[in-house]
């Protein structure tokens, strides 16, 4: 009988790359936690053999039902949600409850955090640090924490290629170097950790595919590949915040924040602090751990660009 693997935020960027690698592969029966009925309908169409349930991660009782009978959870929290800490605590507490249930089969809590939760000036990093601490202090010892940096896949390469005179509208200054991670690399590592399980208990993995690189240098690489000059525009703090919130949560969320989040003001605080941080410094890490886990060289920016262009062609 297949083991039940719970996946939260299954429609997000991370899990959209992860799920195809484990869906209907035999080991796991997927239980996908949708945040709305609309999301649930879409997931059922994409993954008809998965168990799709609508869950409020801000409810401990919902989270407890979500993990009932589960062997593992791939816990991804909604990006920049004001109640992210509550959701993380609820999932951990639900896992504790499940691990104490008679006849339980719970064996792995895989938490997707973020690189350098020590950067407390980044409010979403600070929230994740509390979730990590809650996991450390729990009686569960079968946990693994993945700590990815910013996704290189958010660079709008396909959009720029389609434009006669490409314009890149940034959310923050592109001048400071940051490390990047390929979503394909991250998904491959996640599957490896989920399959190997015990070998990764009590491990924290900082995950970067690249050494630090400024986005201005990424733009130059793209220009060389597509043979066009790209105009880079950097907005004001307010305009950048609006653009980032719409990117994360969709149109009409400038004032309200994410769907189901009553504290849009706190979301905007988080977004503005993020932009101010990246306007002055980058988020940097080493690709060594990624290289070790993949047992190959991680995806470079050049390789990612070539892959996107090849798929577009």
Secondary structure by P-SEA (a helix, b strand, c coil): cbbbbbbcccccaaaaacccccccccccbbbbbbccaaaaaaaaaaccccbbbbbccccaaaaaaaacccccccccccccccaaaaaaaaaaaaaaaaaacccccccbbbbbcccccccccaaaaaaaaaaaaaaaacccccbbbbbbcccccccaaaaaaaccbbbbbbcccccbbbbbbbaaaaaaaaaaaaaaccccccccccccccccccaaaaaaaaaaaacbbbbbbbbcaaaaaaaaaaaacccccccccccccccaaaaaaaaaaaaaaaacccccccaaaaaaaaccccccaaaaaaaaaaaac
